[in-house]
């Protein structure tokens, strides 16, 4: 008599685990506004395709969209594609200032750009606003930008403020000067630096909400290693081993990349860039797939010329 109840309990636990993982997913929308990504074969996503993606995401329980003023037409496209009534939370980012010294005029630019984002998106307020490039907060006068974001938060225009960072040095600099609510950082099977250094664990203890991006490293973790441009030759054999291990243990690189990102205790959200509804469906299927058993730590790589797409020469 106990066995059926026990089986039912296992099924409920598995379902809850899947729901928890889906609730961690956030849709990255850069491809909605730009032809972006080394493995992107589709180009910029058409508005009608964006509408279909958003419908599938909403039905699946995904409730967060990540965009930016620098993502081309992304905010405008979202404003056209989102239904009038929707339950998506939205995070956007500031312009990049690229100055050695900032002042009140830059703070005004930040606010003006944010209000333009609200207009494009058809919203009165947003879930999050992040400095797009962490170094903008670390130069002389960076406090003007942070004060502007604090004013937007105090006025109820944004719920959480924070920064998009790239490395531990930036995180240390931010922590020494500002109290943030939200951070976005690159983490993937190759780039485990912020996990191994303890930076994300420290941010978690401070109560900062952590969003990780670049979980597929612009798709190079998913592409057959022999099909990658010659630039990636130094890491090709390493990636071949990863793909071979996936085949050996009956999983796929997509499942493994998602499993690694979602299994990290520091992770609050995993941002996945979507070009087509087919890609979203594949990601959802991967989340529902069986458990992955791989030793992820052995896939770590430490050459920033591979880990940082800004340094790629392809």
C-alpha positions as CSV (number, residue, x, y, z in Angstrom):
1,X,0.0,0.0,0.0
2,X,2.9,2.4,0.7
3,X,4.6,1.9,-2.7
4,X,2.2,3.9,-4.9
5,X,2.3,6.8,-2.4
6,X,6.1,6.7,-2.4
7,X,6.2,6.8,-6.2
8,X,3.7,9.6,-6.3
9,X,5.9,11.5,-3.9
10,X,9.0,11.1,-6.1
11,X,7.1,12.4,-9.1
12,X,6.0,15.5,-7.2
13,X,9.6,16.1,-6.1
14,X,10.9,15.8,-9.6
15,X,8.1,18.2,-10.9
16,X,9.0,20.7,-8.2
17,X,12.7,20.5,-9.1
18,X,11.9,21.2,-12.8
19,X,9.6,24.1,-11.8
20,X,12.4,25.5,-9.6
21,X,14.8,25.3,-12.5
22,X,12.5,27.0,-15.0
23,X,11.9,29.8,-12.4
24,X,15.6,30.5,-12.6
25,X,15.6,31.1,-16.3
26,X,15.7,34.6,-17.7
27,X,15.5,35.4,-21.4
28,X,18.4,37.4,-22.8
29,X,17.1,39.6,-25.5
30,X,20.2,41.0,-27.3
31,X,19.3,39.0,-30.4
32,X,15.9,40.7,-30.5
33,X,17.8,44.0,-31.3
34,X,21.1,43.0,-32.9
35,X,22.6,40.3,-35.1
36,X,24.7,39.0,-32.2
37,X,26.7,35.9,-31.3
38,X,29.4,33.9,-33.0
39,X,27.1,30.9,-33.4
40,X,24.0,32.8,-34.4
41,X,23.0,31.7,-37.8
42,X,19.6,33.4,-37.8
43,X,20.5,37.1,-37.5
44,X,18.3,39.5,-35.6
45,X,15.1,37.9,-34.5
46,X,11.9,39.1,-36.3
47,X,9.2,40.8,-34.2
48,X,6.7,38.0,-34.9
49,X,9.2,35.4,-33.8
50,X,9.8,37.4,-30.6
51,X,6.0,37.3,-30.0
52,X,6.0,33.5,-30.3
53,X,9.1,33.2,-28.0
54,X,7.4,35.3,-25.4
55,X,4.2,33.3,-25.5
56,X,6.1,30.0,-25.1
57,X,8.2,31.5,-22.2
58,X,5.1,32.8,-20.4
59,X,3.3,29.4,-20.7
60,X,6.4,27.7,-19.4
61,X,6.7,29.9,-16.3
62,X,9.6,32.1,-17.3
63,X,9.0,35.6,-15.9
64,X,12.2,37.6,-16.4
65,X,13.6,39.4,-19.4
66,X,17.1,40.9,-19.6
67,X,17.6,43.8,-22.0
68,X,19.7,46.9,-22.4
69,X,19.8,50.3,-24.0
70,X,22.9,49.1,-25.9
71,X,21.1,46.1,-27.4
72,X,20.2,47.9,-30.6
73,X,16.4,47.8,-31.1
74,X,15.8,45.2,-28.3
75,X,13.7,47.5,-26.0
76,X,11.6,48.8,-28.9
77,X,11.0,45.3,-30.2
78,X,10.0,44.1,-26.8
79,X,7.6,47.0,-26.5
80,X,5.9,45.9,-29.7
81,X,5.9,42.2,-29.0
82,X,4.8,42.1,-25.3
83,X,1.1,41.8,-24.8
84,X,-0.6,44.8,-23.0
85,X,-1.1,42.6,-19.9
86,X,1.9,40.5,-19.0
87,X,3.7,39.2,-15.9
88,X,7.3,39.6,-17.1
89,X,9.8,41.4,-14.9
90,X,12.3,43.3,-16.9
91,X,15.9,44.2,-16.2
92,X,17.7,46.8,-18.4
93,X,21.1,48.5,-18.3
94,X,22.6,51.9,-18.7
95,X,24.5,53.3,-21.6
96,X,28.3,52.9,-21.6
97,X,30.1,56.2,-20.6
98,X,33.7,55.4,-21.4
99,X,35.1,58.3,-19.5
100,X,37.9,58.8,-16.9
101,X,35.8,61.3,-15.0
102,X,32.0,61.6,-14.6
103,X,29.8,64.4,-13.4
104,X,26.1,65.5,-13.1
105,X,25.6,65.6,-16.8
106,X,26.3,61.9,-17.0
107,X,23.8,61.2,-14.2
108,X,21.2,63.1,-16.3
109,X,22.1,61.0,-19.3
110,X,21.6,57.8,-17.3
111,X,18.1,59.0,-16.1
112,X,17.1,60.2,-19.6
113,X,18.1,56.9,-21.1
114,X,16.2,55.0,-18.4
115,X,13.0,57.0,-19.1
116,X,13.5,56.3,-22.8
117,X,13.7,52.6,-21.9
118,X,10.5,52.8,-20.0
119,X,8.8,54.5,-22.9
120,X,10.0,51.8,-25.4
121,X,9.0,49.0,-23.1
122,X,5.6,50.5,-22.3
123,X,6.2,50.3,-18.6
124,X,5.9,52.7,-15.6
125,X,8.7,50.9,-13.7
126,X,11.1,48.0,-14.1
127,X,12.4,45.2,-11.9
128,X,16.1,46.1,-12.3
129,X,18.6,48.6,-13.6
130,X,22.3,47.8,-13.9
131,X,25.3,49.8,-14.9
132,X,26.2,48.1,-18.2
133,X,30.0,48.3,-17.7
134,X,31.2,48.1,-14.1
135,X,34.2,50.3,-14.8
136,X,31.9,53.3,-15.2
137,X,31.2,53.1,-11.5
138,X,34.8,52.8,-10.6
139,X,36.2,56.0,-12.3
140,X,36.3,59.4,-10.6
141,X,32.7,60.6,-10.3
142,X,31.1,57.1,-10.6
143,X,29.1,58.0,-7.5
144,X,27.0,60.4,-9.6
145,X,25.7,57.4,-11.6
146,X,25.0,55.4,-8.5
147,X,23.2,58.3,-6.9
148,X,21.0,58.7,-10.0
149,X,20.1,55.0,-9.8
150,X,19.3,55.3,-6.1
151,X,16.9,58.2,-6.9
152,X,15.1,56.1,-9.5
153,X,14.8,53.3,-6.9
154,X,13.5,55.6,-4.2
155,X,10.9,57.1,-6.6
156,X,9.6,53.6,-7.3
157,X,10.8,53.5,-10.9
158,X,13.0,50.5,-10.4
159,X,13.0,47.8,-7.7
160,X,16.7,46.7,-7.7
161,X,19.9,48.5,-8.8
162,X,23.2,46.9,-9.5
163,X,26.0,46.3,-12.1
164,X,27.1,44.0,-14.9
165,X,30.6,42.9,-14.0
166,X,33.2,40.8,-15.7
167,X,35.9,39.9,-13.2
168,X,36.7,39.6,-9.5
169,X,38.7,42.9,-9.5
170,X,35.6,44.8,-10.6
171,X,33.5,43.1,-8.0
172,X,36.0,44.0,-5.3
173,X,36.0,47.6,-6.4
174,X,32.2,47.8,-6.5
175,X,31.9,46.2,-3.0
176,X,34.4,48.7,-1.5
177,X,32.3,51.7,-2.7
178,X,28.6,50.7,-3.2
179,X,25.8,48.6,-1.7
180,X,24.1,47.0,-4.7
181,X,21.0,44.7,-4.9
182,X,21.8,43.0,-8.2
183,X,24.8,41.7,-10.2
184,X,25.2,40.0,-13.5
185,X,28.4,38.1,-14.3
186,X,29.7,35.6,-16.8
187,X,29.9,32.0,-15.6
188,X,30.0,28.8,-17.7
189,X,31.8,25.4,-17.8
190,X,34.9,27.0,-19.1
191,X,34.8,30.2,-17.1
192,X,34.5,29.1,-13.4
193,X,36.8,31.8,-12.1
194,X,34.2,33.7,-10.0
195,X,33.1,30.4,-8.4
196,X,36.6,29.2,-7.6
197,X,37.7,32.6,-6.2
198,X,34.7,32.8,-3.9
199,X,33.5,36.1,-5.3
200,X,30.0,34.9,-6.0
201,X,29.7,33.2,-2.6
202,X,30.7,36.5,-1.0
203,X,28.0,38.4,-3.0
204,X,25.4,35.8,-2.0
205,X,26.3,36.3,1.7
206,X,25.8,40.0,1.2
207,X,22.3,39.4,0.0
208,X,23.0,40.4,-3.6
209,X,20.8,38.8,-6.3
210,X,23.1,37.0,-8.8
211,X,22.3,36.7,-12.5
212,X,24.8,34.6,-14.6
213,X,25.2,35.1,-18.3
214,X,27.3,33.6,-21.1
215,X,26.3,30.1,-19.9
216,X,27.0,28.8,-23.5
217,X,29.8,31.2,-24.2
218,X,28.1,32.6,-27.3
219,X,27.4,29.0,-28.3
220,X,31.0,27.8,-28.6
221,X,30.3,25.2,-25.9
222,X,27.4,23.7,-28.0
223,X,29.0,23.7,-31.4
224,X,31.0,20.7,-32.6
225,X,34.6,21.7,-31.6
226,X,36.0,20.9,-35.1
227,X,33.5,23.4,-36.6
228,X,34.8,26.3,-34.5
229,X,37.0,29.1,-36.1
230,X,40.7,28.5,-36.0
231,X,41.0,31.1,-33.2
232,X,39.6,28.5,-30.8
233,X,42.3,25.9,-31.7
234,X,44.0,26.2,-28.2
235,X,40.8,24.9,-26.5
236,X,39.6,22.6,-29.2
237,X,40.8,19.3,-27.6
238,X,39.5,20.4,-24.2
239,X,36.0,21.0,-25.8
240,X,36.2,17.6,-27.6
241,X,36.7,15.9,-24.2
242,X,33.7,17.7,-22.9
243,X,31.5,16.6,-25.8
244,X,32.9,13.1,-25.6
245,X,32.0,12.9,-21.9
246,X,28.5,14.1,-22.6
247,X,28.0,11.3,-25.1
248,X,29.5,8.8,-22.7
249,X,27.2,9.7,-19.9
250,X,24.1,9.9,-22.1
251,X,23.6,13.7,-22.1
252,X,24.1,16.7,-24.4
253,X,26.3,19.8,-24.1
254,X,23.1,21.9,-23.8
255,X,21.9,19.8,-20.9
256,X,25.3,19.9,-19.2
257,X,25.7,23.6,-19.6
258,X,22.3,24.3,-18.1
259,X,22.7,21.8,-15.4
260,X,26.0,23.3,-14.3
261,X,24.6,26.9,-14.2
262,X,21.5,25.9,-12.4
263,X,23.2,23.7,-9.8
264,X,25.4,26.5,-8.5
265,X,24.1,27.5,-5.1
266,X,25.0,31.1,-5.8
267,X,22.7,31.3,-8.9
268,X,19.4,33.2,-8.7
269,X,18.9,33.5,-12.4
270,X,20.4,32.0,-15.5
271,X,20.2,34.2,-18.6
272,X,19.9,32.4,-21.9
273,X,20.1,34.2,-25.2
274,X,17.3,33.1,-27.6
275,X,17.2,33.7,-31.4
276,X,14.2,31.4,-32.3
277,X,11.3,29.7,-30.6
278,X,12.9,26.4,-31.5
279,X,16.0,27.3,-29.4
280,X,13.7,28.1,-26.4
281,X,11.9,24.8,-26.9
282,X,15.2,22.9,-26.9
283,X,16.2,24.7,-23.7
284,X,12.9,23.8,-22.0
285,X,13.3,20.2,-23.1
286,X,16.8,20.1,-21.7
287,X,15.6,21.3,-18.3
288,X,13.1,18.4,-18.3
289,X,15.7,15.9,-19.3
290,X,17.3,13.4,-16.9
291,X,19.9,14.4,-14.3
292,X,23.4,15.0,-15.5
293,X,26.4,13.2,-13.9
294,X,29.6,15.0,-14.9
295,X,32.6,16.4,-12.9
296,X,32.2,20.0,-14.0
297,X,35.3,21.3,-12.3
298,X,37.6,19.5,-14.7
299,X,36.3,21.7,-17.6
300,X,37.6,24.9,-16.2
301,X,39.8,27.0,-18.5
302,X,41.9,30.0,-17.5
303,X,42.9,31.9,-20.7
304,X,41.0,35.1,-20.9
305,X,41.6,35.3,-24.6
306,X,39.1,32.4,-24.8
307,X,36.9,33.2,-21.9
308,X,36.2,36.9,-22.8
309,X,34.4,37.4,-26.1
310,X,35.5,41.0,-26.2
311,X,39.0,39.7,-26.8
312,X,38.1,37.3,-29.5
313,X,39.7,37.8,-33.0
314,X,37.4,35.8,-35.4
